[in-house]
Amino acid sequence: MNNSRENYKRLIKMLFSTVIMLGLVSIYSFVWIGYYNRYVLQMPFFRRGNWVIILLYSVLLMFFMNTYGGFKIGYLKNTNLIYSQAISIIFTNVFVYFQIAVIDKRFVTPIYIIIMTLVELLFVFVWTLLFHFAYRQIFPPRKMLLIAGDRKDYHLKDKINSREDKYEICAEISYRKSMNEIQNMISQYDGVIVGDMPSHERNQIIKYCFSIGKRSYSVPKISDILLRSSDEMNLFDTPLLLSRNSSLSIEQQWIKRCEDIIGSTIMLILFFPIFLVASIGIKLTDQGPVFYKQERLTKDGKVFMIYKFRTMIVNAEKKSGPVLASEKDPRILPIGRFLRATRMDELPQILNILKGEMSLVGPRPERPMLANEIEDKIPEFSYRLKVKAGLTGYAQVYGKYNTNSYDKLKLDLTYIRNYSLLLDLKLIFMTPKIMLIKESTEGIADEQNSVLK
């Protein structure tokens, strides 16, 4: 890839983001000043007041765009990027409508907010498609060399090939080949993908890529995740990395529990209508129970009974045994497909959070039997249990329903090692976005319905 073009990539991405912000803020300014402030408000704002209102809209829009990835041209898939922008615009405009209602002390007609939202969606859709087309011409997919490790069952090649807009794997070589042969191939490509291989060979490859200025993408090991979240110490003339391998501190546990109580109480009030509709829908389907209880694991391996909306027929596992649901599983109820697709079947876990068995954010609660099977092949899987299981979490947001267990473990460890209240809030804000993305909620393909895909 042309290095001179690479130097301008940040500026080009900044141009994309700047035009989006200017366009959306201009549309809002036109609607606010030309309609709401002039004809709707009983006490209109003057120049400085208008600037403050427009600035508030800009800050709010910037927050949601950054949170959901609305500026990540060249990073997210085109459809995902537009979806991120759309949900950012909708959330911002909903907030703005209630802001106007508070200012005017009454619920004004939302018709102009709705029209404004549609115009903004059309603007970002057209601009993103046009810019993405131009971006692809300037920055075509990187031609990559895959240096394969031993863990080929983790489908690394398939995952990378799913982003044909960003990467193109042109060749593959095993790390077991001679280093001279590997180095000769590395020089022919834009970048190198280093698979899961022994540390010695991986270090040789990464150091060589660094020495010749070649990009390298590495699959982290569990030890890498523990190391990169360690504290640097400079007590001696040799740098040391301190890895604190305990669970959350006492003050972090208190803060997290307060967050859980406040958050789950608010959610219980907000989602009460969904509880009511889902309960009626399930009951009318087959007259069976509304809730489904099942043994799950939480902090320190404790077993608890998790609550979920029942999405399958009664006694669904009587014949099949404890298996994960597939994409076209005949056991799933009609209303259950909708609840599972939007992850609303998880809402009754709010009760588990109030009881202190779960947290708002944490690793996905696993079944004891499946966890034991996974630990037979991945002993480190129990490391996830240093914190309470969560309604949402790092692996739930950044992974998929069918992400393999080894990768889920690495995502969960990333959360545990980098825990903060701000990270929790970010993951909570990110959850609405992934609820409606099919690839985040899809079941396991029928031919791959096993514990460790």
Buried (B, 14 or more C-beta within 10 A) or exposed (E): BEEEEEEEBEEBBEEBBEBBBEBBBEBBBEBBBEBBBEEBBEEEBEEEEBEEBBEEBBEBBBBBBBBBBBBBBBEBBBEBBBBBBBBBBBBBBEBBBEBBEEBBEEEBEBEBBEEBBEBBBEBBEEBBEEBBEEBBEEBBBBBBBBBBBEBEEBBBBEEBEEEEBBBBBBEBBBBEEEEEEBBEBBEEBBBBBBBBBEEEBBEBBBEBBEEEEBBBBBBBBBEBBBEEBBEEEEEEEEEEEEEEEEBBEEEBBEBBBEBBBEBBEEBBEEBEEBBEEBBEBBEEBEEBEBEBEEEBBBBEEEEBEBBBBBBBBEEBEEEEEEBBBBEEBEBBBEBBBBBBBBBBBBBBBBBBBBEEBBBBBBBBBBBEEBBBBBBEEBEEBBBBBBBBBBBBBBBBBBBBBBBBBBBBBBBBBBBBBEBEEEBBBBBBBBBBBBBEBEEBBBBBEEEEBEBBB
